[in-house]
Amino acid sequence: MLVCSDVSEMLTEYTEGALGARKWAGVRWHLAFCPMCRAFLAQLRATRSVLARVRLPADAQGEARALALRERPGG
Ligand SMILES: [Zn+2]
């Protein structure tokens, strides 16, 4: 039987589908009755989706800077 600390250590791999079937089932089972770990999983997923999104604006920022440099008056 997994405890919360076990599960929290495995959640990253869980979201990546990197857990073996037995561990995956254990995490899944724990999540079914543990709202704390479910909340942690939701937080982890939210953080990952934010991080995935942050990459785009960073690129857009670079482009915006390139445009700004190109359009600098007298430049
Ligand atoms: Zn838990």
N, CA, C, O and the ligand as a Tripos MOL2 file, in Angstrom:
@<TRIPOS>MOLECULE
protein
  301   299    76     0     0
PROTEIN
NO_CHARGES

@<TRIPOS>ATOM
      1 N           0.8470   -1.2120    0.0000 N.3       1 MET1
      2 CA          0.0000    0.0000    0.0000 C.3       1 MET1
      3 C           0.8740    1.2500    0.0000 C.2       1 MET1
      4 O           1.7650    1.3910    0.8380 O.2       1 MET1
      5 N           0.6240    2.1310   -0.9160 N.am      2 LEU2
      6 CA          1.4240    3.3480   -1.0170 C.3       2 LEU2
      7 C           0.9370    4.4120   -0.0390 C.2       2 LEU2
      8 O          -0.2560    4.5190    0.2450 O.2       2 LEU2
      9 N           1.8750    5.1850    0.4630 N.am      3 VAL3
     10 CA          1.5090    6.3470    1.2780 C.3       3 VAL3
     11 C           1.7520    7.6090    0.4540 C.2       3 VAL3
     12 O           2.3480    7.5540   -0.6210 O.2       3 VAL3
     13 N           1.2860    8.7400    0.9660 N.am      4 CYS4
     14 CA          1.3320    9.9840    0.2000 C.3       4 CYS4
     15 C           2.7420   10.3380   -0.2780 C.2       4 CYS4
     16 O           2.9180   10.8010   -1.4040 O.2       4 CYS4
     17 N           3.7400   10.1210    0.5740 N.am      5 SER5
     18 CA          5.1010   10.4960    0.1650 C.3       5 SER5
     19 C           5.5710    9.6170   -0.9910 C.2       5 SER5
     20 O           6.2800   10.0860   -1.8810 O.2       5 SER5
     21 N           5.1730    8.3330   -0.9800 N.am      6 ASP6
     22 CA          5.5110    7.4680   -2.1180 C.3       6 ASP6
     23 C           4.8850    8.0120   -3.3900 C.2       6 ASP6
     24 O           5.5370    8.1360   -4.4260 O.2       6 ASP6
     25 N           3.6080    8.3320   -3.2820 N.am      7 VAL7
     26 CA          2.8490    8.7770   -4.4410 C.3       7 VAL7
     27 C           3.3960   10.0970   -4.9840 C.2       7 VAL7
     28 O           3.5650   10.2630   -6.1920 O.2       7 VAL7
     29 N           3.6700   11.0330   -4.0700 N.am      8 SER8
     30 CA          4.1470   12.3370   -4.5320 C.3       8 SER8
     31 C           5.4700   12.1990   -5.2830 C.2       8 SER8
     32 O           5.7440   12.9560   -6.2150 O.2       8 SER8
     33 N           6.2950   11.2200   -4.8690 N.am      9 GLU9
     34 CA          7.5600   10.9920   -5.5670 C.3       9 GLU9
     35 C           7.3460   10.4130   -6.9680 C.2       9 GLU9
     36 O           8.1680   10.5990   -7.8660 O.2       9 GLU9
     37 N           6.2280    9.7120   -7.1310 N.am     10 MET10
     38 CA          6.0080    9.0310   -8.4060 C.3      10 MET10
     39 C           5.1100    9.8040   -9.3610 C.2      10 MET10
     40 O           4.9270    9.4050  -10.5110 O.2      10 MET10
     41 N           4.5530   10.9050   -8.8830 N.am     11 LEU11
     42 CA          3.5350   11.5990   -9.6880 C.3      11 LEU11
     43 C           4.0850   12.1610  -10.9980 C.2      11 LEU11
     44 O           3.3990   12.1460  -12.0210 O.2      11 LEU11
     45 N           5.3110   12.6500  -10.9660 N.am     12 THR12
     46 CA          5.8960   13.1870  -12.1970 C.3      12 THR12
     47 C           5.9730   12.0980  -13.2570 C.2      12 THR12
     48 O           5.5760   12.2950  -14.4060 O.2      12 THR12
     49 N           6.4970   10.9390  -12.8440 N.am     13 GLU13
     50 CA          6.5730    9.8070  -13.7710 C.3      13 GLU13
     51 C           5.1780    9.3590  -14.1810 C.2      13 GLU13
     52 O           4.9490    8.9490  -15.3180 O.2      13 GLU13
     53 N           4.2600    9.4440  -13.2420 N.am     14 TYR14
     54 CA          2.8680    9.0680  -13.5290 C.3      14 TYR14
     55 C           2.2990    9.9240  -14.6520 C.2      14 TYR14
     56 O           1.6820    9.4060  -15.5820 O.2      14 TYR14
     57 N           2.5070   11.2400  -14.5640 N.am     15 THR15
     58 CA          1.9700   12.1300  -15.5940 C.3      15 THR15
     59 C           2.6820   11.9260  -16.9270 C.2      15 THR15
     60 O           2.1210   12.2090  -17.9860 O.2      15 THR15
     61 N           3.9260   11.4300  -16.8720 N.am     16 GLU16
     62 CA          4.6680   11.2050  -18.1110 C.3      16 GLU16
     63 C           4.4250    9.8120  -18.6770 C.2      16 GLU16
     64 O           4.9410    9.4670  -19.7400 O.2      16 GLU16
     65 N           3.6340    9.0100  -17.9580 N.am     17 GLY17
     66 CA          3.3900    7.6420  -18.3950 C.3      17 GLY17
     67 C           4.6230    6.7680  -18.2670 C.2      17 GLY17
     68 O           4.7630    5.7640  -18.9660 O.2      17 GLY17
     69 N           5.5240    7.1610  -17.3610 N.am     18 ALA18
     70 CA          6.7990    6.4640  -17.2460 C.3      18 ALA18
     71 C           6.8020    5.4090  -16.1380 C.2      18 ALA18
     72 O           7.8200    4.7560  -15.9080 O.2      18 ALA18
     73 N           5.6870    5.2400  -15.4630 N.am     19 LEU19
     74 CA          5.6220    4.2590  -14.3810 C.3      19 LEU19
     75 C           5.3090    2.8770  -14.9410 C.2      19 LEU19
     76 O           4.5940    2.7410  -15.9340 O.2      19 LEU19
     77 N           5.8550    1.8520  -14.2870 N.am     20 GLY20
     78 CA          5.4630    0.4890  -14.6290 C.3      20 GLY20
     79 C           4.0080    0.2520  -14.2570 C.2      20 GLY20
     80 O           3.4270    0.9900  -13.4610 O.2      20 GLY20
     81 N           3.4350   -0.7810  -14.8410 N.am     21 ALA21
     82 CA          2.0040   -1.0440  -14.6570 C.3      21 ALA21
     83 C           1.6380   -1.1870  -13.1890 C.2      21 ALA21
     84 O           0.5890   -0.7010  -12.7650 O.2      21 ALA21
     85 N           2.4910   -1.8530  -12.3990 N.am     22 ARG22
     86 CA          2.1440   -2.0780  -10.9970 C.3      22 ARG22
     87 C           2.1750   -0.8020  -10.1860 C.2      22 ARG22
     88 O           1.2740   -0.5430   -9.3890 O.2      22 ARG22
     89 N           3.2190    0.0040  -10.3880 N.am     23 LYS23
     90 CA          3.3070    1.2860   -9.6890 C.3      23 LYS23
     91 C           2.1690    2.2020  -10.1250 C.2      23 LYS23
     92 O           1.5500    2.8810   -9.3060 O.2      23 LYS23
     93 N           1.9070    2.2090  -11.4230 N.am     24 TRP24
     94 CA          0.8430    3.0400  -11.9740 C.3      24 TRP24
     95 C          -0.4870    2.7040  -11.3110 C.2      24 TRP24
     96 O          -1.2400    3.5910  -10.9090 O.2      24 TRP24
     97 N          -0.7600    1.4070  -11.2060 N.am     25 ALA25
     98 CA         -2.0080    0.9680  -10.5820 C.3      25 ALA25
     99 C          -2.0400    1.3860   -9.1100 C.2      25 ALA25
    100 O          -3.0880    1.7680   -8.5900 O.2      25 ALA25
    101 N          -0.8870    1.3120   -8.4460 N.am     26 GLY26
    102 CA         -0.8260    1.7130   -7.0390 C.3      26 GLY26
    103 C          -1.1180    3.1900   -6.8710 C.2      26 GLY26
    104 O          -1.8650    3.5880   -5.9770 O.2      26 GLY26
    105 N          -0.5240    4.0030   -7.7350 N.am     27 VAL27
    106 CA         -0.7530    5.4480   -7.6890 C.3      27 VAL27
    107 C          -2.2180    5.7500   -7.9800 C.2      27 VAL27
    108 O          -2.8560    6.5490   -7.2950 O.2      27 VAL27
    109 N          -2.7260    5.0950   -9.0050 N.am     28 ARG28
    110 CA         -4.1130    5.2640   -9.4210 C.3      28 ARG28
    111 C          -5.0710    4.9510   -8.2540 C.2      28 ARG28
    112 O          -6.0250    5.6810   -7.9860 O.2      28 ARG28
    113 N          -4.7740    3.8510   -7.5870 N.am     29 TRP29
    114 CA         -5.5960    3.4110   -6.4660 C.3      29 TRP29
    115 C          -5.5210    4.4300   -5.3350 C.2      29 TRP29
    116 O          -6.5400    4.7750   -4.7360 O.2      29 TRP29
    117 N          -4.3190    4.9110   -5.0440 N.am     30 HIS30
    118 CA         -4.1360    5.8920   -3.9800 C.3      30 HIS30
    119 C          -4.8980    7.1770   -4.3190 C.2      30 HIS30
    120 O          -5.5600    7.7560   -3.4570 O.2      30 HIS30
    121 N          -4.8020    7.6120   -5.5610 N.am     31 LEU31
    122 CA         -5.4800    8.8420   -5.9800 C.3      31 LEU31
    123 C          -6.9960    8.7260   -5.8210 C.2      31 LEU31
    124 O          -7.6840    9.7200   -5.5870 O.2      31 LEU31
    125 N          -7.5050    7.4970   -5.9530 N.am     32 ALA32
    126 CA         -8.9470    7.2920   -5.8900 C.3      32 ALA32
    127 C          -9.5150    7.6830   -4.5230 C.2      32 ALA32
    128 O         -10.6600    8.1230   -4.4140 O.2      32 ALA32
    129 N          -8.6900    7.5130   -3.4810 N.am     33 PHE33
    130 CA         -9.2410    7.8300   -2.1630 C.3      33 PHE33
    131 C          -8.4830    8.9410   -1.4450 C.2      33 PHE33
    132 O          -8.8100    9.2530   -0.3000 O.2      33 PHE33
    133 N          -7.4790    9.5500   -2.0830 N.am     34 CYS34
    134 CA         -6.6940   10.5770   -1.3970 C.3      34 CYS34
    135 C          -6.8490   11.9320   -2.0960 C.2      34 CYS34
    136 O          -6.1920   12.1840   -3.1060 O.2      34 CYS34
    137 N          -7.7030   12.7940   -1.5710 N.am     35 PRO35
    138 CA         -7.9070   14.1170   -2.1860 C.3      35 PRO35
    139 C          -6.6450   14.9730   -2.1630 C.2      35 PRO35
    140 O          -6.4540   15.8230   -3.0320 O.2      35 PRO35
    141 N          -5.7820   14.7500   -1.1720 N.am     36 MET36
    142 CA         -4.5420   15.5440   -1.0860 C.3      36 MET36
    143 C          -3.6310   15.2770   -2.2790 C.2      36 MET36
    144 O          -3.0870   16.2000   -2.8850 O.2      36 MET36
    145 N          -3.4790   13.9980   -2.6000 N.am     37 CYS37
    146 CA         -2.6220   13.6510   -3.7310 C.3      37 CYS37
    147 C          -3.2760   14.0340   -5.0570 C.2      37 CYS37
    148 O          -2.5930   14.3740   -6.0220 O.2      37 CYS37
    149 N          -4.5990   13.9740   -5.0910 N.am     38 ARG38
    150 CA         -5.2950   14.4320   -6.3020 C.3      38 ARG38
    151 C          -5.0500   15.9220   -6.5120 C.2      38 ARG38
    152 O          -4.8190   16.3680   -7.6370 O.2      38 ARG38
    153 N          -5.1010   16.6860   -5.4290 N.am     39 ALA39
    154 CA         -4.8460   18.1250   -5.5190 C.3      39 ALA39
    155 C          -3.4100   18.3780   -5.9660 C.2      39 ALA39
    156 O          -3.1400   19.2710   -6.7690 O.2      39 ALA39
    157 N          -2.4960   17.5710   -5.4290 N.am     40 PHE40
    158 CA         -1.0900   17.7150   -5.7920 C.3      40 PHE40
    159 C          -0.8840   17.4000   -7.2700 C.2      40 PHE40
    160 O          -0.1280   18.0800   -7.9640 O.2      40 PHE40
    161 N          -1.5630   16.3690   -7.7340 N.am     41 LEU41
    162 CA         -1.4840   15.9920   -9.1500 C.3      41 LEU41
    163 C          -2.0280   17.1130  -10.0380 C.2      41 LEU41
    164 O          -1.4420   17.4410  -11.0700 O.2      41 LEU41
    165 N          -3.1440   17.6880   -9.6280 N.am     42 ALA42
    166 CA         -3.7390   18.7840  -10.3990 C.3      42 ALA42
    167 C          -2.7710   19.9620  -10.4750 C.2      42 ALA42
    168 O          -2.6180   20.6000  -11.5160 O.2      42 ALA42
    169 N          -2.1180   20.2310   -9.3310 N.am     43 GLN43
    170 CA         -1.1520   21.3320   -9.2600 C.3      43 GLN43
    171 C           0.0320   21.0590  -10.1870 C.2      43 GLN43
    172 O           0.5010   21.9390  -10.9090 O.2      43 GLN43
    173 N           0.4960   19.8160  -10.1420 N.am     44 LEU44
    174 CA          1.6300   19.4040  -10.9750 C.3      44 LEU44
    175 C           1.2920   19.5800  -12.4530 C.2      44 LEU44
    176 O           2.0970   20.0890  -13.2330 O.2      44 LEU44
    177 N           0.0740   19.1470  -12.8240 N.am     45 ARG45
    178 CA         -0.3400   19.2740  -14.2220 C.3      45 ARG45
    179 C          -0.4770   20.7310  -14.6220 C.2      45 ARG45
    180 O          -0.0970   21.1140  -15.7290 O.2      45 ARG45
    181 N          -1.0220   21.5490  -13.7210 N.am     46 ALA46
    182 CA         -1.1780   22.9780  -14.0030 C.3      46 ALA46
    183 C           0.1910   23.6200  -14.1980 C.2      46 ALA46
    184 O           0.3920   24.4040  -15.1260 O.2      46 ALA46
    185 N           1.1280   23.2810  -13.3200 N.am     47 THR47
    186 CA          2.4810   23.8400  -13.4200 C.3      47 THR47
    187 C           3.1220   23.4500  -14.7320 C.2      47 THR47
    188 O           3.7540   24.2720  -15.3960 O.2      47 THR47
    189 N           2.9570   22.1740  -15.1070 N.am     48 ARG48
    190 CA          3.5560   21.7170  -16.3550 C.3      48 ARG48
    191 C           2.9510   22.4150  -17.5610 C.2      48 ARG48
    192 O           3.6600   22.7660  -18.5040 O.2      48 ARG48
    193 N           1.6240   22.6190  -17.5290 N.am     49 SER49
    194 CA          1.0090   23.2700  -18.6840 C.3      49 SER49
    195 C           1.4190   24.7430  -18.7460 C.2      49 SER49
    196 O           1.5540   25.3080  -19.8320 O.2      49 SER49
    197 N           1.6140   25.3560  -17.5930 N.am     50 VAL50
    198 CA          2.0980   26.7440  -17.5710 C.3      50 VAL50
    199 C           3.5110   26.7980  -18.1370 C.2      50 VAL50
    200 O           3.8300   27.6590  -18.9570 O.2      50 VAL50
    201 N           4.3540   25.8720  -17.6910 N.am     51 LEU51
    202 CA          5.7330   25.8360  -18.1850 C.3      51 LEU51
    203 C           5.7690   25.5970  -19.6890 C.2      51 LEU51
    204 O           6.5890   26.1810  -20.3980 O.2      51 LEU51
    205 N           4.8810   24.7430  -20.1700 N.am     52 ALA52
    206 CA          4.8280   24.4620  -21.6070 C.3      52 ALA52
    207 C           4.4150   25.7090  -22.3760 C.2      52 ALA52
    208 O           4.8640   25.9490  -23.4970 O.2      52 ALA52
    209 N           3.5520   26.4930  -21.7490 N.am     53 ARG53
    210 CA          3.0570   27.6980  -22.4200 C.3      53 ARG53
    211 C           4.0800   28.8280  -22.3680 C.2      53 ARG53
    212 O           4.1390   29.6640  -23.2690 O.2      53 ARG53
    213 N           4.8910   28.8460  -21.2970 N.am     54 VAL54
    214 CA          5.8430   29.9410  -21.1070 C.3      54 VAL54
    215 C           6.8560   29.9890  -22.2420 C.2      54 VAL54
    216 O           7.3690   31.0560  -22.5780 O.2      54 VAL54
    217 N           7.1450   28.8240  -22.8360 N.am     55 ARG55
    218 CA          8.1280   28.7690  -23.9100 C.3      55 ARG55
    219 C           7.6910   29.6110  -25.1210 C.2      55 ARG55
    220 O           8.5210   30.2510  -25.7680 O.2      55 ARG55
    221 N           6.4070   29.6050  -25.4150 N.am     56 LEU56
    222 CA          5.9200   30.3600  -26.5790 C.3      56 LEU56
    223 C           6.0990   31.8690  -26.4300 C.2      56 LEU56
    224 O           6.6830   32.5130  -27.3020 O.2      56 LEU56
    225 N           5.6010   32.4350  -25.3330 N.am     57 PRO57
    226 CA          5.8010   33.8710  -25.1440 C.3      57 PRO57
    227 C           7.2790   34.2520  -25.1620 C.2      57 PRO57
    228 O           7.6240   35.3420  -25.6170 O.2      57 PRO57
    229 N           8.1580   33.3730  -24.6750 N.am     58 ALA58
    230 CA          9.5910   33.6730  -24.6920 C.3      58 ALA58
    231 C          10.0660   33.8450  -26.1340 C.2      58 ALA58
    232 O          10.8210   34.7650  -26.4490 O.2      58 ALA58
    233 N           9.6090   32.9410  -27.0000 N.am     59 ASP59
    234 CA          9.9430   33.0620  -28.4220 C.3      59 ASP59
    235 C           9.3420   34.3300  -29.0070 C.2      59 ASP59
    236 O          10.0000   35.0730  -29.7360 O.2      59 ASP59
    237 N           8.0770   34.5620  -28.6730 N.am     60 ALA60
    238 CA          7.3900   35.7380  -29.1780 C.3      60 ALA60
    239 C           8.1020   37.0020  -28.7230 C.2      60 ALA60
    240 O           8.1890   37.9860  -29.4580 O.2      60 ALA60
    241 N           8.6110   36.9560  -27.4930 N.am     61 GLN61
    242 CA          9.3410   38.1050  -26.9680 C.3      61 GLN61
    243 C          10.5950   38.3770  -27.7930 C.2      61 GLN61
    244 O          10.9070   39.5250  -28.1090 O.2      61 GLN61
    245 N          11.3030   37.3120  -28.1330 N.am     62 GLY62
    246 CA         12.4930   37.4430  -28.9530 C.3      62 GLY62
    247 C          12.1600   38.0510  -30.3030 C.2      62 GLY62
    248 O          12.8820   38.9140  -30.8030 O.2      62 GLY62
    249 N          11.0620   37.5920  -30.8910 N.am     63 GLU63
    250 CA         10.6390   38.1330  -32.1790 C.3      63 GLU63
    251 C          10.2670   39.6010  -32.0740 C.2      63 GLU63
    252 O          10.6160   40.4190  -32.9250 O.2      63 GLU63
    253 N           9.5400   39.9100  -30.9920 N.am     64 ALA64
    254 CA          9.1250   41.2920  -30.7790 C.3      64 ALA64
    255 C          10.3460   42.1910  -30.6420 C.2      64 ALA64
    256 O          10.3700   43.3150  -31.1420 O.2      64 ALA64
    257 N          11.3790   41.6630  -29.9400 N.am     65 ARG65
    258 CA         12.5940   42.4620  -29.7620 C.3      65 ARG65
    259 C          13.2970   42.6670  -31.1030 C.2      65 ARG65
    260 O          13.7940   43.7520  -31.4070 O.2      65 ARG65
    261 N          13.3250   41.5870  -31.8990 N.am     66 ALA66
    262 CA         13.9560   41.6800  -33.2100 C.3      66 ALA66
    263 C          13.2340   42.7140  -34.0780 C.2      66 ALA66
    264 O          13.8590   43.5100  -34.7790 O.2      66 ALA66
    265 N          11.9080   42.6760  -34.0090 N.am     67 LEU67
    266 CA         11.1140   43.6520  -34.7600 C.3      67 LEU67
    267 C          11.3940   45.0590  -34.2670 C.2      67 LEU67
    268 O          11.5690   45.9890  -35.0530 O.2      67 LEU67
    269 N          11.4340   45.1960  -32.9470 N.am     68 ALA68
    270 CA         11.6460   46.5240  -32.3580 C.3      68 ALA68
    271 C          13.0090   47.0650  -32.7880 C.2      68 ALA68
    272 O          13.1350   48.2530  -33.0840 O.2      68 ALA68
    273 N          14.0310   46.2060  -32.8250 N.am     69 LEU69
    274 CA         15.3530   46.6490  -33.2350 C.3      69 LEU69
    275 C          15.3530   47.0670  -34.6960 C.2      69 LEU69
    276 O          15.9870   48.0520  -35.0760 O.2      69 LEU69
    277 N          14.6220   46.2920  -35.5210 N.am     70 ARG70
    278 CA         14.5900   46.5700  -36.9450 C.3      70 ARG70
    279 C          13.8880   47.9120  -37.2110 C.2      70 ARG70
    280 O          14.2480   48.6680  -38.1140 O.2      70 ARG70
    281 N          12.8580   48.1680  -36.3670 N.am     71 GLU71
    282 CA         12.0500   49.3530  -36.6320 C.3      71 GLU71
    283 C          12.5230   50.5620  -35.8380 C.2      71 GLU71
    284 O          11.8330   51.5800  -35.7720 O.2      71 GLU71
    285 N          13.7010   50.4460  -35.2380 N.am     72 ARG72
    286 CA         14.1900   51.5690  -34.4530 C.3      72 ARG72
    287 C          14.4500   52.7570  -35.3860 C.2      72 ARG72
    288 O          15.1080   52.6160  -36.4160 O.2      72 ARG72
    289 N          13.9420   53.8860  -35.0240 N.am     73 PRO73
    290 CA         14.1280   55.0460  -35.9080 C.3      73 PRO73
    291 C          15.6090   55.3870  -36.0740 C.2      73 PRO73
    292 O          16.3550   55.4380  -35.0960 O.2      73 PRO73
    293 N          16.0110   55.6120  -37.2760 N.am     74 GLY74
    294 CA         17.3940   55.9850  -37.5190 C.3      74 GLY74
    295 C          18.3540   54.8150  -37.4670 C.2      74 GLY74
    296 O          19.5540   54.9850  -37.6820 O.2      74 GLY74
    297 N          17.8150   53.5760  -37.1710 N.am     75 GLY75
    298 CA         18.7000   52.4140  -37.0130 C.3      75 GLY75
    299 C          18.8950   51.7440  -38.3320 C.2      75 GLY75
    300 O          19.6080   50.7440  -38.4170 O.2      75 GLY75
    301 ZN         -2.0540   10.7140   -0.7480 Zn       76 ZN76
@<TRIPOS>BOND
     1     1     2 1
     2     2     3 1
     3     3     4 2
     4     3     5 am
     5     5     6 1
     6     6     7 1
     7     7     8 2
     8     7     9 am
     9     9    10 1
    10    10    11 1
    11    11    12 2
    12    11    13 am
    13    13    14 1
    14    14    15 1
    15    15    16 2
    16    15    17 am
    17    17    18 1
    18    18    19 1
    19    19    20 2
    20    19    21 am
    21    21    22 1
    22    22    23 1
    23    23    24 2
    24    23    25 am
    25    25    26 1
    26    26    27 1
    27    27    28 2
    28    27    29 am
    29    29    30 1
    30    30    31 1
    31    31    32 2
    32    31    33 am
    33    33    34 1
    34    34    35 1
    35    35    36 2
    36    35    37 am
    37    37    38 1
    38    38    39 1
    39    39    40 2
    40    39    41 am
    41    41    42 1
    42    42    43 1
    43    43    44 2
    44    43    45 am
    45    45    46 1
    46    46    47 1
    47    47    48 2
    48    47    49 am
    49    49    50 1
    50    50    51 1
    51    51    52 2
    52    51    53 am
    53    53    54 1
    54    54    55 1
    55    55    56 2
    56    55    57 am
    57    57    58 1
    58    58    59 1
    59    59    60 2
    60    59    61 am
    61    61    62 1
    62    62    63 1
    63    63    64 2
    64    63    65 am
    65    65    66 1
    66    66    67 1
    67    67    68 2
    68    67    69 am
    69    69    70 1
    70    70    71 1
    71    71    72 2
    72    71    73 am
    73    73    74 1
    74    74    75 1
    75    75    76 2
    76    75    77 am
    77    77    78 1
    78    78    79 1
    79    79    80 2
    80    79    81 am
    81    81    82 1
    82    82    83 1
    83    83    84 2
    84    83    85 am
    85    85    86 1
    86    86    87 1
    87    87    88 2
    88    87    89 am
    89    89    90 1
    90    90    91 1
    91    91    92 2
    92    91    93 am
    93    93    94 1
    94    94    95 1
    95    95    96 2
    96    95    97 am
    97    97    98 1
    98    98    99 1
    99    99   100 2
   100    99   101 am
   101   101   102 1
   102   102   103 1
   103   103   104 2
   104   103   105 am
   105   105   106 1
   106   106   107 1
   107   107   108 2
   108   107   109 am
   109   109   110 1
   110   110   111 1
   111   111   112 2
   112   111   113 am
   113   113   114 1
   114   114   115 1
   115   115   116 2
   116   115   117 am
   117   117   118 1
   118   118   119 1
   119   119   120 2
   120   119   121 am
   121   121   122 1
   122   122   123 1
   123   123   124 2
   124   123   125 am
   125   125   126 1
   126   126   127 1
   127   127   128 2
   128   127   129 am
   129   129   130 1
   130   130   131 1
   131   131   132 2
   132   131   133 am
   133   133   134 1
   134   134   135 1
   135   135   136 2
   136   135   137 am
   137   137   138 1
   138   138   139 1
   139   139   140 2
   140   139   141 am
   141   141   142 1
   142   142   143 1
   143   143   144 2
   144   143   145 am
   145   145   146 1
   146   146   147 1
   147   147   148 2
   148   147   149 am
   149   149   150 1
   150   150   151 1
   151   151   152 2
   152   151   153 am
   153   153   154 1
   154   154   155 1
   155   155   156 2
   156   155   157 am
   157   157   158 1
   158   158   159 1
   159   159   160 2
   160   159   161 am
   161   161   162 1
   162   162   163 1
   163   163   164 2
   164   163   165 am
   165   165   166 1
   166   166   167 1
   167   167   168 2
   168   167   169 am
   169   169   170 1
   170   170   171 1
   171   171   172 2
   172   171   173 am
   173   173   174 1
   174   174   175 1
   175   175   176 2
   176   175   177 am
   177   177   178 1
   178   178   179 1
   179   179   180 2
   180   179   181 am
   181   181   182 1
   182   182   183 1
   183   183   184 2
   184   183   185 am
   185   185   186 1
   186   186   187 1
   187   187   188 2
   188   187   189 am
   189   189   190 1
   190   190   191 1
   191   191   192 2
   192   191   193 am
   193   193   194 1
   194   194   195 1
   195   195   196 2
   196   195   197 am
   197   197   198 1
   198   198   199 1
   199   199   200 2
   200   199   201 am
   201   201   202 1
   202   202   203 1
   203   203   204 2
   204   203   205 am
   205   205   206 1
   206   206   207 1
   207   207   208 2
   208   207   209 am
   209   209   210 1
   210   210   211 1
   211   211   212 2
   212   211   213 am
   213   213   214 1
   214   214   215 1
   215   215   216 2
   216   215   217 am
   217   217   218 1
   218   218   219 1
   219   219   220 2
   220   219   221 am
   221   221   222 1
   222   222   223 1
   223   223   224 2
   224   223   225 am
   225   225   226 1
   226   226   227 1
   227   227   228 2
   228   227   229 am
   229   229   230 1
   230   230   231 1
   231   231   232 2
   232   231   233 am
   233   233   234 1
   234   234   235 1
   235   235   236 2
   236   235   237 am
   237   237   238 1
   238   238   239 1
   239   239   240 2
   240   239   241 am
   241   241   242 1
   242   242   243 1
   243   243   244 2
   244   243   245 am
   245   245   246 1
   246   246   247 1
   247   247   248 2
   248   247   249 am
   249   249   250 1
   250   250   251 1
   251   251   252 2
   252   251   253 am
   253   253   254 1
   254   254   255 1
   255   255   256 2
   256   255   257 am
   257   257   258 1
   258   258   259 1
   259   259   260 2
   260   259   261 am
   261   261   262 1
   262   262   263 1
   263   263   264 2
   264   263   265 am
   265   265   266 1
   266   266   267 1
   267   267   268 2
   268   267   269 am
   269   269   270 1
   270   270   271 1
   271   271   272 2
   272   271   273 am
   273   273   274 1
   274   274   275 1
   275   275   276 2
   276   275   277 am
   277   277   278 1
   278   278   279 1
   279   279   280 2
   280   279   281 am
   281   281   282 1
   282   282   283 1
   283   283   284 2
   284   283   285 am
   285   285   286 1
   286   286   287 1
   287   287   288 2
   288   287   289 am
   289   289   290 1
   290   290   291 1
   291   291   292 2
   292   291   293 am
   293   293   294 1
   294   294   295 1
   295   295   296 2
   296   295   297 am
   297   297   298 1
   298   298   299 1
   299   299   300 2
@<TRIPOS>SUBSTRUCTURE
     1 MET1         2 RESIDUE 1 A MET
     2 LEU2         6 RESIDUE 1 A LEU
     3 VAL3        10 RESIDUE 1 A VAL
     4 CYS4        14 RESIDUE 1 A CYS
     5 SER5        18 RESIDUE 1 A SER
     6 ASP6        22 RESIDUE 1 A ASP
     7 VAL7        26 RESIDUE 1 A VAL
     8 SER8        30 RESIDUE 1 A SER
     9 GLU9        34 RESIDUE 1 A GLU
    10 MET10       38 RESIDUE 1 A MET
    11 LEU11       42 RESIDUE 1 A LEU
    12 THR12       46 RESIDUE 1 A THR
    13 GLU13       50 RESIDUE 1 A GLU
    14 TYR14       54 RESIDUE 1 A TYR
    15 THR15       58 RESIDUE 1 A THR
    16 GLU16       62 RESIDUE 1 A GLU
    17 GLY17       66 RESIDUE 1 A GLY
    18 ALA18       70 RESIDUE 1 A ALA
    19 LEU19       74 RESIDUE 1 A LEU
    20 GLY20       78 RESIDUE 1 A GLY
    21 ALA21       82 RESIDUE 1 A ALA
    22 ARG22       86 RESIDUE 1 A ARG
    23 LYS23       90 RESIDUE 1 A LYS
    24 TRP24       94 RESIDUE 1 A TRP
    25 ALA25       98 RESIDUE 1 A ALA
    26 GLY26      102 RESIDUE 1 A GLY
    27 VAL27      106 RESIDUE 1 A VAL
    28 ARG28      110 RESIDUE 1 A ARG
    29 TRP29      114 RESIDUE 1 A TRP
    30 HIS30      118 RESIDUE 1 A HIS
    31 LEU31      122 RESIDUE 1 A LEU
    32 ALA32      126 RESIDUE 1 A ALA
    33 PHE33      130 RESIDUE 1 A PHE
    34 CYS34      134 RESIDUE 1 A CYS
    35 PRO35      138 RESIDUE 1 A PRO
    36 MET36      142 RESIDUE 1 A MET
    37 CYS37      146 RESIDUE 1 A CYS
    38 ARG38      150 RESIDUE 1 A ARG
    39 ALA39      154 RESIDUE 1 A ALA
    40 PHE40      158 RESIDUE 1 A PHE
    41 LEU41      162 RESIDUE 1 A LEU
    42 ALA42      166 RESIDUE 1 A ALA
    43 GLN43      170 RESIDUE 1 A GLN
    44 LEU44      174 RESIDUE 1 A LEU
    45 ARG45      178 RESIDUE 1 A ARG
    46 ALA46      182 RESIDUE 1 A ALA
    47 THR47      186 RESIDUE 1 A THR
    48 ARG48      190 RESIDUE 1 A ARG
    49 SER49      194 RESIDUE 1 A SER
    50 VAL50      198 RESIDUE 1 A VAL
    51 LEU51      202 RESIDUE 1 A LEU
    52 ALA52      206 RESIDUE 1 A ALA
    53 ARG53      210 RESIDUE 1 A ARG
    54 VAL54      214 RESIDUE 1 A VAL
    55 ARG55      218 RESIDUE 1 A ARG
    56 LEU56      222 RESIDUE 1 A LEU
    57 PRO57      226 RESIDUE 1 A PRO
    58 ALA58      230 RESIDUE 1 A ALA
    59 ASP59      234 RESIDUE 1 A ASP
    60 ALA60      238 RESIDUE 1 A ALA
    61 GLN61      242 RESIDUE 1 A GLN
    62 GLY62      246 RESIDUE 1 A GLY
    63 GLU63      250 RESIDUE 1 A GLU
    64 ALA64      254 RESIDUE 1 A ALA
    65 ARG65      258 RESIDUE 1 A ARG
    66 ALA66      262 RESIDUE 1 A ALA
    67 LEU67      266 RESIDUE 1 A LEU
    68 ALA68      270 RESIDUE 1 A ALA
    69 LEU69      274 RESIDUE 1 A LEU
    70 ARG70      278 RESIDUE 1 A ARG
    71 GLU71      282 RESIDUE 1 A GLU
    72 ARG72      286 RESIDUE 1 A ARG
    73 PRO73      290 RESIDUE 1 A PRO
    74 GLY74      294 RESIDUE 1 A GLY
    75 GLY75      298 RESIDUE 1 A GLY
    76 ZN76       301 GROUP 0 **** ****
